[in-house]
Amino acid sequence: MTTITFGGGPTTEARRSFANLKPGAEVPGYGGYIHQFKYNSGHTYGDQTHILAEKFASIKQRHKSAIDLPLTSSEPRFFKSALPKATTGNKLTETMVPGYTGYIPSRKFHFSDTYKVECDDCIGNFLHEKDSKLKKDRDLMTYVNSQPKYTPIADGQDLREKLALKTDRDLTNYQNDKRQFTEPPIPGYTGYIPKIKPTELGLGARYHLTTEKGLNQFHNDYLRSKTLTDLKKSVHFEEPGSMIDYLDVPKSSSKKIFLKPGMIPKYTGYIHGRKFEFGNTYGDTTRSLPVCSHTAPSFGDYMDKNPPKTFIC
């Protein structure tokens, strides 16, 4: 008698008798659908499934109990002689040891067998499919090589000229199709658009109009800043230490953060000395601080000329 591993062992009737299962009963833990099972209670799992199987005998059962399934597998068994030998660089061999944590092809789809049997089946199927794929590739290459070669309709020089002409035409079309910087994007664009969030340009209008206003404002500020920078480079000194002021730079284009009119309420940046002032509004407090009221080019220059007083006790 052959072993259970290769389809032998006791018959279905002998196994059902050993498990003491009644006709139609399911093994506890069965996860399939059983008609009307959730509406009944008061019996064990085996007795309840047996009662329902007799009560609804006219319903065709689409499943079989695990105890009734044959132990033979429809897939061919790969014997030990067909599997690769254990070598230094070969991981999938005929002597797979339980506890191996590496990857074994398609093993997660196999169950209810010993580790050795599952590994042999998986490795055998993998090698069989691999050989079939390589054979199909070889057959395809053989067929391709056996076909007559196509003759070219143009020589190499003519082909290079046509490719160069097509490349130049595509490049010209791409350059002509380039959009202007101030063209607003379509609604749904998630990129950054300058000037629409920190200013009032992004309020009270559709996305198309707000983005157009923001891009135009940013473009105008860039051109004005570039013009001012070019003019500053042409300024000459008349006397040592003095410079002719040819420019009337507007306050809006100044890079100074803390201005004389004070800071807007809810400004979250750090203001030097504000935590020591009390009793005034936010605007009055910032206007009275040296960081906003000084006349030096920068607050650093002001601190150099007016260092803080240090008292030595």
C-alpha positions as CSV (number, residue, x, y, z in Angstrom):
1,M,0.0,0.0,0.0
2,T,1.4,3.4,-0.9
3,T,1.6,6.2,1.6
4,I,-0.9,9.1,2.0
5,T,1.7,11.5,0.5
6,F,1.4,9.8,-2.9
7,G,-2.4,9.2,-2.9
8,G,-2.6,5.9,-0.9
9,G,-3.6,5.3,2.7
10,P,-7.1,4.6,4.1
11,T,-10.2,5.1,2.0
12,T,-12.7,8.0,2.3
13,E,-15.2,5.8,4.3
14,A,-12.4,4.7,6.7
15,R,-11.4,8.3,7.2
16,R,-15.0,9.5,7.8
17,S,-15.6,6.6,10.2
18,F,-12.4,7.5,12.1
19,A,-13.4,11.1,12.4
20,N,-16.9,10.0,13.6
21,L,-18.6,12.5,11.2
22,K,-22.3,12.0,10.3
23,P,-23.4,12.2,6.7
24,G,-23.3,15.8,5.5
25,A,-21.5,17.1,8.6
26,E,-18.6,19.5,8.2
27,V,-15.4,19.6,10.2
28,P,-15.4,22.4,12.8
29,G,-13.5,25.4,11.4
30,Y,-14.8,25.0,7.9
31,G,-15.1,28.5,6.4
32,G,-17.4,27.9,3.5
33,Y,-21.0,28.8,3.1
34,I,-23.6,26.5,4.8
35,H,-27.3,27.3,3.9
36,Q,-29.3,28.7,6.9
37,F,-26.5,27.9,9.4
38,K,-26.4,31.4,10.9
39,Y,-30.2,31.2,11.8
40,N,-29.8,28.0,13.9
41,S,-28.2,27.3,17.3
42,G,-28.2,24.9,20.2
43,H,-26.2,22.1,18.6
44,T,-22.5,21.4,18.0
45,Y,-21.0,22.4,14.7
46,G,-21.0,18.8,13.4
47,D,-24.6,18.0,14.5
48,Q,-26.0,21.3,13.2
49,T,-24.4,20.9,9.7
50,H,-25.7,17.3,9.6
51,I,-29.2,18.4,10.4
52,L,-29.1,21.2,7.8
53,A,-27.8,18.8,5.2
54,E,-30.7,16.4,5.7
55,K,-33.2,19.3,5.9
56,F,-32.1,20.9,2.7
57,A,-31.1,17.8,0.8
58,S,-32.7,19.1,-2.4
59,I,-30.1,22.0,-2.6
60,K,-27.1,21.0,-4.6
61,Q,-24.0,21.3,-2.5
62,R,-21.3,23.2,-4.3
63,H,-18.6,22.1,-1.9
64,K,-17.3,19.0,-0.3
65,S,-16.0,18.4,3.2
66,A,-12.3,18.4,3.6
67,I,-12.6,14.8,4.9
68,D,-14.2,13.7,1.6
69,L,-11.5,15.2,-0.6
70,P,-9.0,12.8,-2.1
71,L,-5.5,13.2,-1.0
72,T,-4.1,12.8,-4.5
73,S,-3.1,16.0,-6.2
74,S,-3.9,16.9,-9.8
75,E,-0.5,18.4,-10.3
76,P,2.3,16.0,-11.2
77,R,4.7,15.0,-8.4
78,F,8.4,15.8,-9.1
79,F,10.5,13.1,-7.8
80,K,13.8,13.6,-6.0
81,S,15.9,12.6,-9.0
82,A,14.4,15.5,-11.1
83,L,15.3,18.3,-8.7
84,P,18.6,20.1,-8.6
85,K,21.4,18.9,-6.4
86,A,22.5,20.9,-3.4
87,T,25.5,23.1,-4.4
88,T,27.2,26.1,-2.9
89,G,25.3,28.7,-5.1
90,N,22.0,26.9,-5.6
91,K,19.3,27.8,-3.1
92,L,16.4,25.7,-4.5
93,T,17.5,22.1,-4.1
94,E,16.1,18.7,-3.4
95,T,17.1,18.9,0.3
96,M,15.1,21.9,1.6
97,V,15.2,22.1,5.4
98,P,12.1,23.3,7.4
99,G,12.7,26.8,8.7
100,Y,14.2,28.2,5.5
101,T,13.1,31.8,5.3
102,G,14.0,32.5,1.8
103,Y,11.7,32.8,-1.2
104,I,10.3,29.7,-2.7
105,P,8.2,30.3,-5.9
106,S,4.4,29.9,-5.5
107,R,4.7,28.2,-2.1
108,K,2.1,30.5,-0.6
109,F,-0.5,28.8,-2.8
110,H,0.3,25.4,-1.4
111,F,-1.0,24.0,1.9
112,S,-2.0,20.8,3.8
113,D,1.3,19.0,3.0
114,T,4.6,18.6,4.7
115,Y,7.3,21.3,4.1
116,K,9.4,18.9,2.1
117,V,6.6,17.8,-0.2
118,E,5.4,21.4,-0.8
119,C,9.0,22.6,-1.6
120,D,9.5,19.7,-4.0
121,D,6.2,20.6,-5.8
122,C,7.0,24.3,-6.0
123,I,10.6,23.9,-7.1
124,G,9.6,21.3,-9.7
125,N,6.8,23.4,-11.2
126,F,9.1,26.4,-11.3
127,L,11.8,24.6,-13.1
128,H,9.3,23.1,-15.5
129,E,7.8,26.5,-16.3
130,K,11.2,28.0,-16.7
131,D,12.3,25.3,-19.2
132,S,9.1,25.7,-21.1
133,K,9.7,29.4,-21.4
134,L,13.2,29.0,-22.5
135,K,12.2,26.4,-25.1
136,K,9.5,28.8,-26.5
137,D,12.1,31.6,-26.7
138,R,14.5,29.3,-28.6
139,D,11.8,28.2,-30.9
140,L,10.9,31.8,-31.6
141,M,14.5,32.8,-32.4
142,T,14.8,29.7,-34.6
143,Y,11.7,30.7,-36.6
144,V,12.9,34.3,-36.9
145,N,16.3,33.3,-38.1
146,S,14.8,31.0,-40.7
147,Q,12.8,33.7,-42.4
148,P,14.2,35.6,-45.3
149,K,15.8,39.0,-44.5
150,Y,14.1,42.2,-45.7
151,T,15.9,44.4,-48.1
152,P,16.0,48.2,-47.3
153,I,14.2,50.6,-49.5
154,A,16.6,53.4,-48.9
155,D,20.3,53.7,-48.3
156,G,21.9,54.8,-45.0
157,Q,22.7,58.4,-46.2
158,D,19.1,59.0,-47.3
159,L,17.8,57.7,-44.0
160,R,20.1,59.9,-41.9
161,E,19.0,63.0,-43.9
162,K,15.3,62.3,-43.3
163,L,15.9,61.7,-39.6
164,A,17.8,64.9,-39.3
165,L,15.1,66.9,-41.1
166,K,12.4,65.4,-38.9
167,T,14.3,66.2,-35.8
168,D,14.8,69.8,-36.8
169,R,11.1,70.2,-37.7
170,D,10.0,68.7,-34.4
171,L,12.4,71.0,-32.5
172,T,11.1,74.1,-34.3
173,N,7.5,73.1,-33.6
174,Y,8.4,72.6,-29.9
175,Q,10.1,76.0,-29.6
176,N,7.1,77.7,-31.3
177,D,4.7,75.9,-29.0
178,K,6.3,77.1,-25.8
179,R,3.9,79.0,-23.6
180,Q,4.4,82.5,-22.3
181,F,5.3,82.8,-18.6
182,T,2.3,84.9,-17.8
183,E,-0.2,82.4,-19.4
184,P,-2.4,81.1,-16.5
185,P,-2.6,77.4,-16.0
186,I,-5.8,75.4,-16.3
187,P,-8.0,74.9,-13.2
188,G,-6.7,72.0,-11.1
189,Y,-3.0,72.8,-11.4
190,T,-1.4,72.2,-8.1
191,G,1.9,73.9,-8.6
192,Y,3.0,77.1,-7.0
193,I,1.6,80.4,-8.3
194,P,3.4,83.5,-6.9
195,K,1.5,86.5,-5.4
196,I,-1.9,84.9,-5.1
197,K,-1.8,83.6,-1.5
198,P,0.2,86.2,0.5
199,T,-1.6,89.1,-1.3
200,E,-5.1,90.2,-2.1
201,L,-4.7,89.1,-5.8
202,G,-6.1,85.7,-4.9
203,L,-9.4,86.9,-3.5
204,G,-12.8,87.4,-5.1
205,A,-12.2,85.9,-8.5
206,R,-12.0,82.7,-10.5
207,Y,-8.8,80.6,-10.5
208,H,-8.0,81.6,-14.1
209,L,-8.2,85.3,-13.3
210,T,-6.3,85.1,-10.0
211,T,-3.4,83.1,-11.5
212,E,-3.2,85.6,-14.4
213,K,-3.0,88.5,-12.0
214,G,-0.4,86.8,-9.8
215,L,1.8,85.9,-12.8
216,N,1.6,89.4,-14.3
217,Q,2.4,91.0,-11.0
218,F,5.3,88.7,-10.4
219,H,6.6,89.4,-14.0
220,N,6.3,93.2,-13.5
221,D,8.1,93.1,-10.2
222,Y,10.9,91.0,-11.8
223,L,11.3,93.5,-14.6
224,R,11.3,96.5,-12.3
225,S,13.8,94.8,-9.9
226,K,16.1,93.9,-12.9
227,T,15.9,97.5,-14.2
228,L,16.8,98.9,-10.8
229,T,19.7,96.5,-10.4
230,D,21.1,97.5,-13.8
231,L,20.8,101.2,-12.9
232,K,22.5,100.7,-9.6
233,K,25.5,99.2,-11.3
234,S,25.9,102.5,-13.4
235,V,26.0,104.7,-10.3
236,H,29.3,106.6,-9.8
237,F,30.9,108.2,-6.8
238,E,31.5,112.0,-6.8
239,E,33.1,112.2,-3.4
240,P,34.7,109.6,-1.2
241,G,32.0,108.1,1.1
242,S,29.0,109.6,-0.8
243,M,27.0,108.2,-3.7
244,I,24.7,110.0,-6.1
245,D,21.1,108.9,-5.6
246,Y,19.7,108.7,-9.1
247,L,16.9,106.3,-8.1
248,D,13.7,106.8,-6.2
249,V,13.1,103.2,-5.1
250,P,9.5,102.7,-3.9
251,K,9.0,101.2,-0.5
252,S,7.1,98.2,-1.9
253,S,10.2,97.0,-3.7
254,S,12.5,97.4,-0.6
255,K,13.9,94.2,0.9
256,K,13.6,95.6,4.4
257,I,11.3,93.5,6.6
258,F,10.6,95.8,9.6
259,L,9.3,99.2,8.2
260,K,8.6,102.4,10.0
261,P,4.8,102.1,9.7
262,G,5.0,99.0,11.9
263,M,4.1,95.4,11.4
264,I,0.6,94.1,10.5
265,P,-1.2,92.3,13.4
266,K,-0.8,88.5,13.4
267,Y,2.7,88.7,12.0
268,T,4.3,85.5,13.4
269,G,7.9,86.4,12.9
270,Y,10.3,87.5,15.7
271,I,10.4,91.2,16.5
272,H,13.4,92.3,18.6
273,G,12.3,93.7,22.0
274,R,8.6,93.3,21.6
275,K,8.2,90.8,24.5
276,F,9.4,93.6,26.9
277,E,6.7,96.1,25.8
278,F,3.1,96.2,27.2
279,G,0.0,98.4,27.1
280,N,-0.2,99.3,23.4
281,T,-1.7,97.8,20.3
282,Y,0.4,95.6,18.1
283,G,1.0,98.3,15.5
284,D,1.9,101.0,18.1
285,T,4.3,98.7,19.9
286,T,6.2,97.7,16.7
287,R,6.4,101.4,15.5
288,S,7.9,102.4,18.8
289,L,10.6,99.7,18.8
290,P,14.1,100.5,17.3
291,V,13.8,97.6,15.0
292,C,11.2,99.5,13.0
293,S,11.9,103.1,13.8
294,H,15.7,103.3,13.1
295,T,17.0,105.1,10.0
296,A,20.1,103.0,9.4
297,P,20.3,100.9,6.2
298,S,19.7,97.8,8.3
299,F,19.1,96.8,11.9
300,G,22.6,95.3,12.1
301,D,24.2,98.7,11.2
302,Y,22.0,100.3,13.8
303,M,23.1,97.8,16.5
304,D,26.7,98.5,15.6
305,K,26.3,102.2,16.2
306,N,24.1,101.8,19.3
307,P,25.3,98.7,21.1
308,P,23.1,97.5,24.0
309,K,24.1,98.7,27.5
310,T,25.6,96.0,29.7
311,F,25.5,96.5,33.5
312,I,28.2,94.9,35.6
313,C,27.2,94.2,39.1
